[in-house]
Amino acid sequence: MGLGAEASRSILKILLLAGGRGPGAPESTMARDYLARAAAAGRRIGVKEAALVEIDERRLDHLRYVPKGALIIACDERGEDLSSQELALRIRKALDGGVPALAFAIGAADGLPEAVRAAAGQTIAFGRATWPHMLVRAMAAEQIYRAVTILTDHPYHRA
């Protein structure tokens, strides 16, 4: 059940802004792999880039890395629990609305700074369970990739 693989007029950058130290961690490697897949699969619908930005937990300055005009999506356990199809619709809406970038913000071990939550246009959760922040970066990247494959009618998502 695709949500429309037609080409979009806008170009979208997707950033996963992740707090905590983890450049060599398996979760970061997994996140980078899924984001590279998302970028490749999303080119035909207007996804320009999908990248992981790791932010030192001693200085969680997510907002420093948010491009001008970006929609910030806070990943927080208190957020809205979306299905993969609903996330795909949010990305489609950003593409259709000319949003230049989506910045998914993940906190470190102590969560997101209040300034990031306040700046977020949306807050999403990965269920009601509390997940380790390192694992959330891999889960978020996989869901971004899954959403892009839904939008491009790729068979990865089997609903």
N, C-alpha and C positions, 0 to 999 in steps of 0.2 A: 504494500500500500504506500506508494510514493506520494509526496506532497508537491510534486512539480519539479521536473528537472530542467525546465526552460531556463535559458540564460537570463541573468539579472543584469540590469543596467548599472547597478552600483558595484563598487569593489569593497570588500570587507576584510579587515584584519581581525583575527581572533587571537587574543593573548590570554594565557593562563598565568596569572600573577600569583606565585606560590611562596608563602612564607616558610622559613626554616632552612636549615642546612641540608643539602642533599644532592649536590652536583654529581657525585659518583654513585648514588644510591640506585638500587634496582627499580624503585618506584619512579625515579626521575627518568631513567632510561626508557621505561615503559611509556611514560607520559610523552616523552619526545617522539617515540616511535608512532604512537597514535596521532599525535599532532601533525607529524610529517605525512601520514596517510590522509588525514583530514585536508591538509593543504593541497595535496595532489588530487584527491577526489573532488575537491570543491572548486577547482579552477574554472570549470565550465559553468558554474553558477555564480561566479563572482568572488569567491574566497581567494584573497590575494596571498594571505599568510596565516599560519597557525603556529604559534611558538610558545614555549615555556620560558618564563622569566622568573628566576629564583631570587628571592629577597632574603637577605640575612635576618634571622629572627631577632637579633639585637637591635635592629633598626628597621622595623616594619613600615616602610614608607611606600606602600603600594601606589598611592596617588601620584607619586613622582613618575611612574612608568605608564600612566594612563594617557593615551593620545588625546589630543583635542577633539571634542565632539563624541568621544566614546561613550557607550552605555556600559556602566559598571554593574556587573552581576555578582553579588556577594554570595559565596558558598558558605552556608551557615546552617547548623542543625535546626535553627528556629525558622528557617525559610520554607517556602512553598515546595511541596514534594511533586515533581513533574515526572510524567512518563517520558520515554525517549521521543515519542511522536510530538508531545507538547514542547519539548526543548527544540525539536526541529522546526516547529511552527514559530517559535520565538526567533530563531536564527533567520528564518524566511522573512519574518516581519522586519527584522533589522536590515536585511538586504533590500527588501522592497521599499523601506522607508529612507534609504540613503544613509543609514548610520555608518560612519567610516570604520568603526572598530567596536568589538565586544571585548571587554576586559573582565574575565572571570577571576575573582579575588578569593584566595584561600589563605587563611591565617596560619600561624605556626601553632605550637603546642597549646598556647593560651588563647587561641582563636584570633578573630579579626579585630584590629583596632576600631574603636568606636567611630573615628573619622571616616573610615572606609565604609562601614555599615551605613553611616549617615549620607555618604555621597552616592551610594548604590541606588540605581533606578529599580532594581529587582533583587530579591533575595531568594535563593533556591537551596534545597536540602537534598541529600541522598538518602532519604528515609529518616525515620525517627531515631535510629541508632546513632551513637557517637562513634565516629571513625577517626583513626589516627590521621593527622594532617598529611603525612607522607603518602598514605594510601589514597587519600582524597584526590591528590594531584593525578594519580594514575586513573582513578575512577572518572574524574571530570574529563580528562583527555579522551578516554574511551567513549564517553557519552557525547562529546563534541564530534568525534569521528563517526559514531553511530548516527547522530543527527544529520551530518552531511551526507552519509550514504542514503538515508531516508529521502533527503531532498533531491538526490541524484538518481533515485530508483535503482540503486546498487543492491544486489541480493544479500549483503552482509546482515542487515536487520531482518529477522524472521519473526514476524508477529502472528 
